Amino acid sequence: AQKVTQAQTEISVVEKEDVTLDCVYETRDTTYYLFWYKQPPSGELVFLIRRNSFDEQNEISGRYSWNFQKSTSSFNFTITASQVVDSAVYFCALSEAAGYSTLTFGKGTMLLVSP
Amino acid sequence: EPEVTQTPSHQVTQMGQEVILRCVPISNHLYFYWYRQILGQKVEFLVSFYNNEISEKSEIFDDQFSVERPDGSNFTLKIRSTKLEDSAMYFCASRGDSREKLFFGSGTQLSVL
Protein backbone atom coordinates (compact mmCIF):
# COMPACT_ATOMS: atom_id res chain seq x y z
CA ALA A 1 0.00 0.00 0.00
CA GLN A 2 1.12 3.52 -0.69
CA LYS A 3 1.58 6.06 2.04
CA VAL A 4 2.77 9.65 2.20
CA THR A 5 3.87 11.19 5.49
CA GLN A 6 4.23 14.89 6.07
CA ALA A 7 5.33 15.03 9.67
CA GLN A 8 5.19 18.82 9.94
CA THR A 9 1.63 19.90 10.60
CA GLU A 10 2.34 23.60 10.69
CA ILE A 11 5.41 25.76 10.15
CA SER A 12 5.66 29.47 10.91
CA VAL A 13 8.44 31.59 9.48
CA VAL A 14 9.18 35.24 9.01
CA GLU A 15 9.39 36.64 5.53
CA LYS A 16 12.72 36.07 3.76
CA GLU A 17 13.53 33.00 5.78
CA ASP A 18 14.18 29.74 3.96
CA VAL A 19 11.87 26.87 4.83
CA THR A 20 11.90 23.16 4.01
CA LEU A 21 8.79 21.02 3.95
CA ASP A 22 9.42 17.33 4.49
CA CYS A 23 7.79 14.45 2.66
CA VAL A 24 8.47 10.76 3.18
CA TYR A 25 6.72 8.14 1.09
CA GLU A 26 6.19 4.40 1.00
CA THR A 27 5.48 2.32 -2.07
CA ARG A 28 6.22 -1.15 -3.39
CA ASP A 29 6.27 0.05 -6.96
CA THR A 30 9.54 0.56 -8.76
CA THR A 31 8.02 3.18 -11.02
CA TYR A 32 6.04 5.97 -9.48
CA TYR A 33 5.50 9.72 -9.52
CA LEU A 34 5.84 12.24 -6.73
CA PHE A 35 4.02 15.55 -6.63
CA TRP A 36 3.73 18.73 -4.65
CA TYR A 37 0.54 20.77 -4.64
CA LYS A 38 -0.16 24.13 -3.03
CA GLN A 39 -3.55 24.93 -1.53
CA PRO A 40 -3.88 28.66 -0.82
CA PRO A 41 -6.63 29.99 1.48
CA SER A 42 -8.96 30.21 -1.53
CA GLY A 43 -9.03 26.41 -1.59
CA GLU A 44 -7.94 25.34 -5.04
CA LEU A 45 -5.13 22.85 -5.60
CA VAL A 46 -2.24 24.30 -7.53
CA PHE A 47 0.20 21.90 -9.16
CA LEU A 48 3.85 22.67 -8.36
CA ILE A 49 5.91 19.74 -9.56
CA ARG A 50 5.86 16.13 -10.68
CA ARG A 51 8.93 13.92 -10.45
CA ASN A 52 9.44 10.47 -11.96
CA SER A 53 11.01 7.86 -9.69
CA PHE A 54 13.83 7.33 -12.15
CA ASP A 55 14.87 10.95 -12.13
CA GLU A 56 16.72 11.79 -8.93
CA GLN A 57 18.05 15.10 -10.12
CA ASN A 58 17.15 17.95 -7.88
CA GLU A 59 15.06 20.66 -9.44
CA ILE A 60 14.98 24.39 -8.96
CA SER A 61 12.25 26.71 -10.14
CA GLY A 62 12.75 30.27 -9.02
CA ARG A 63 12.56 30.30 -5.22
CA TYR A 64 11.35 26.70 -5.14
CA SER A 65 13.59 23.65 -5.07
CA TRP A 66 12.99 19.97 -4.56
CA ASN A 67 15.34 17.34 -3.19
CA PHE A 68 14.46 13.78 -4.19
CA GLN A 69 16.36 11.12 -2.24
CA LYS A 70 15.32 7.64 -3.26
CA SER A 71 17.58 6.06 -0.65
CA THR A 72 15.58 7.66 2.14
CA SER A 73 12.23 7.74 0.27
CA SER A 74 12.02 11.46 0.68
CA PHE A 75 10.96 14.29 -1.59
CA ASN A 76 11.50 17.52 0.31
CA PHE A 77 10.48 20.96 -0.84
CA THR A 78 12.40 24.13 -0.01
CA ILE A 79 11.20 27.69 -0.42
CA THR A 80 14.02 30.20 -0.43
CA ALA A 81 13.42 33.74 0.81
CA SER A 82 9.81 33.03 1.72
CA GLN A 83 7.10 35.58 1.07
CA VAL A 84 3.71 36.19 2.64
CA VAL A 85 2.05 34.92 -0.56
CA ASP A 86 3.67 31.54 0.09
CA SER A 87 1.31 31.05 3.03
CA ALA A 88 -0.74 27.98 2.16
CA VAL A 89 -1.15 24.30 2.85
CA TYR A 90 1.32 22.23 0.87
CA PHE A 91 0.55 18.64 -0.03
CA CYS A 92 2.96 15.97 -1.13
CA ALA A 93 1.42 13.15 -3.17
CA LEU A 94 2.38 9.85 -4.76
CA SER A 95 0.99 7.89 -7.69
CA GLU A 96 1.77 4.68 -9.48
CA ALA A 97 2.80 4.89 -13.09
CA ALA A 98 -0.16 2.97 -14.48
CA GLY A 99 -2.76 4.71 -16.59
CA TYR A 100 -5.56 4.56 -14.03
CA SER A 101 -3.29 5.60 -11.20
CA THR A 102 -4.60 7.77 -8.42
CA LEU A 103 -2.91 10.19 -6.09
CA THR A 104 -2.25 9.34 -2.48
CA PHE A 105 -1.88 12.59 -0.58
CA GLY A 106 -0.10 13.37 2.64
CA LYS A 107 -1.95 15.27 5.35
CA GLY A 108 -0.38 18.53 4.30
CA THR A 109 1.83 21.10 5.97
CA MET A 110 0.40 24.53 6.69
CA LEU A 111 2.99 27.19 6.06
CA LEU A 112 2.45 30.58 7.65
CA VAL A 113 4.76 33.35 6.49
CA SER A 114 4.49 36.53 8.51
CA PRO A 115 5.78 39.94 7.44
CA GLU B 1 -3.40 27.20 -19.35
CA PRO B 2 -6.53 25.05 -19.81
CA GLU B 3 -8.77 24.67 -16.77
CA VAL B 4 -11.04 22.16 -15.15
CA THR B 5 -14.26 23.95 -14.27
CA GLN B 6 -16.48 23.02 -11.35
CA THR B 7 -19.94 24.28 -10.52
CA PRO B 8 -21.29 25.37 -8.17
CA SER B 9 -18.45 26.67 -6.01
CA HIS B 10 -20.63 26.27 -2.92
CA GLN B 11 -23.62 24.02 -2.36
CA VAL B 12 -25.75 23.81 0.74
CA THR B 13 -28.22 20.97 1.12
CA GLN B 14 -30.36 19.27 3.72
CA MET B 15 -29.44 15.84 5.01
CA GLY B 16 -31.09 13.14 2.93
CA GLN B 17 -31.29 15.24 -0.22
CA GLU B 18 -29.64 14.32 -3.49
CA VAL B 19 -26.90 16.54 -4.86
CA ILE B 20 -25.13 16.60 -8.18
CA LEU B 21 -21.72 18.20 -8.45
CA ARG B 22 -20.71 19.21 -11.93
CA CYS B 23 -17.37 19.34 -13.62
CA VAL B 24 -16.18 20.20 -17.09
CA PRO B 25 -12.80 18.53 -17.60
CA ILE B 26 -10.26 19.79 -20.08
CA SER B 27 -11.63 19.02 -23.51
CA ASN B 28 -9.16 16.46 -24.86
CA HIS B 29 -8.61 14.65 -21.58
CA LEU B 30 -9.44 10.97 -21.16
CA TYR B 31 -9.08 10.26 -17.44
CA PHE B 32 -11.40 11.82 -14.88
CA TYR B 33 -11.33 11.81 -11.11
CA TRP B 34 -13.18 12.96 -8.02
CA TYR B 35 -11.37 13.67 -4.78
CA ARG B 36 -12.68 15.14 -1.56
CA GLN B 37 -11.20 17.00 1.37
CA ILE B 38 -12.98 17.15 4.69
CA LEU B 39 -12.18 20.43 6.43
CA GLY B 40 -8.66 20.41 7.83
CA GLN B 41 -7.88 16.93 6.55
CA LYS B 42 -5.99 15.49 3.62
CA VAL B 43 -7.30 15.15 0.11
CA GLU B 44 -8.76 11.69 -0.47
CA PHE B 45 -9.37 9.79 -3.67
CA LEU B 46 -12.97 8.85 -4.43
CA VAL B 47 -13.16 7.50 -7.96
CA SER B 48 -11.51 7.42 -11.35
CA PHE B 49 -13.30 7.14 -14.67
CA TYR B 50 -11.97 6.14 -18.07
CA ASN B 51 -13.57 4.99 -21.30
CA ASN B 52 -17.05 5.59 -19.89
CA GLU B 53 -16.67 3.39 -16.87
CA ILE B 54 -15.30 3.48 -13.36
CA SER B 55 -11.72 2.24 -13.37
CA GLU B 56 -11.04 2.48 -9.66
CA LYS B 57 -12.88 3.56 -6.54
CA SER B 58 -12.07 3.94 -2.88
CA GLU B 59 -13.90 2.62 0.15
CA ILE B 60 -15.49 6.03 0.56
CA PHE B 61 -17.26 5.66 -2.79
CA ASP B 62 -20.17 3.51 -1.64
CA ASP B 63 -23.61 2.93 -3.16
CA GLN B 64 -24.67 6.46 -2.30
CA PHE B 65 -22.21 7.81 -4.84
CA SER B 66 -22.32 7.60 -8.61
CA VAL B 67 -20.53 9.27 -11.48
CA GLU B 68 -21.61 9.95 -14.99
CA ARG B 69 -20.35 11.49 -18.17
CA PRO B 70 -23.70 12.36 -19.70
CA ASP B 71 -22.28 14.07 -22.77
CA GLY B 72 -18.91 14.82 -24.28
CA SER B 73 -18.05 17.58 -21.87
CA ASN B 74 -19.54 17.13 -18.40
CA PHE B 75 -18.50 14.78 -15.62
CA THR B 76 -20.81 14.61 -12.62
CA LEU B 77 -20.73 13.23 -9.11
CA LYS B 78 -24.08 12.37 -7.57
CA ILE B 79 -24.69 11.74 -3.90
CA ARG B 80 -28.08 10.10 -3.57
CA SER B 81 -28.94 10.77 0.06
CA THR B 82 -26.50 13.14 1.68
CA LYS B 83 -25.23 12.67 5.20
CA LEU B 84 -23.66 15.21 7.52
CA GLU B 85 -20.29 13.56 7.04
CA ASP B 86 -20.45 14.19 3.30
CA SER B 87 -19.70 17.84 4.02
CA ALA B 88 -16.39 18.49 2.31
CA MET B 89 -14.65 20.18 -0.57
CA TYR B 90 -15.04 18.03 -3.66
CA PHE B 91 -12.38 18.31 -6.34
CA CYS B 92 -12.73 17.16 -9.91
CA ALA B 93 -9.55 16.39 -11.86
CA SER B 94 -8.61 15.23 -15.32
CA ARG B 95 -5.60 14.33 -17.40
CA GLY B 96 -4.86 13.45 -20.98
CA ASP B 97 -2.77 10.32 -20.53
CA SER B 98 -0.95 8.45 -17.81
CA ARG B 99 2.17 10.53 -18.23
CA GLU B 100 0.47 13.88 -17.78
CA LYS B 101 -0.02 15.76 -14.59
CA LEU B 102 -3.42 15.87 -12.98
CA PHE B 103 -5.31 19.12 -13.45
CA PHE B 104 -7.61 19.96 -10.56
CA GLY B 105 -10.66 22.17 -10.57
CA SER B 106 -11.23 24.83 -7.92
CA GLY B 107 -13.54 22.57 -5.97
CA THR B 108 -17.15 22.59 -4.80
CA GLN B 109 -17.66 23.16 -1.10
CA LEU B 110 -20.60 20.96 -0.07
CA SER B 111 -22.29 21.71 3.23
CA VAL B 112 -24.88 19.22 4.48
CA LEU B 113 -27.14 20.59 7.21
Contacts between the chains, C-beta under 8 A, distances in Angstrom:
chain1	res1	chain2	res2	distance
A	35	B	101	7.5
A	35	B	102	7.8
A	37	B	104	7.6
A	42	B	106	7.8
A	43	B	89	6.1
A	43	B	106	6.9
A	43	B	107	5.4
A	43	B	109	7.2
A	44	B	104	6.9
A	44	B	105	7.6
A	44	B	106	4.3
A	44	B	107	6.2
A	45	B	43	7.2
A	45	B	91	6.2
A	45	B	104	4.1
A	45	B	107	7.6
A	47	B	101	5.5
A	47	B	102	7.3
A	47	B	103	7.3
A	47	B	104	7.4
A	50	B	101	5.1
A	91	B	42	7.1
A	91	B	43	6.4
A	93	B	43	7.8
A	97	B	98	6.9
A	98	B	98	6.5
A	99	B	31	7.2
A	99	B	50	7.4
A	99	B	97	7.2
A	99	B	98	3.8
A	100	B	31	7.2
A	100	B	48	5.6
A	100	B	50	6.2
A	100	B	55	4.2
A	100	B	56	5.4
A	100	B	98	7.9
A	101	B	98	6.7
A	102	B	33	6.9
A	102	B	45	4.5
A	102	B	48	5.8
A	102	B	56	6.1
A	103	B	35	7.5
A	103	B	43	7.6
A	103	B	45	6.5
A	103	B	102	6.4
A	104	B	45	7.2
A	105	B	42	4.8
A	105	B	43	4.4
A	105	B	44	7.3
A	106	B	42	6.4
A	107	B	41	7.1
A	107	B	42	4.4
A	108	B	42	5.9
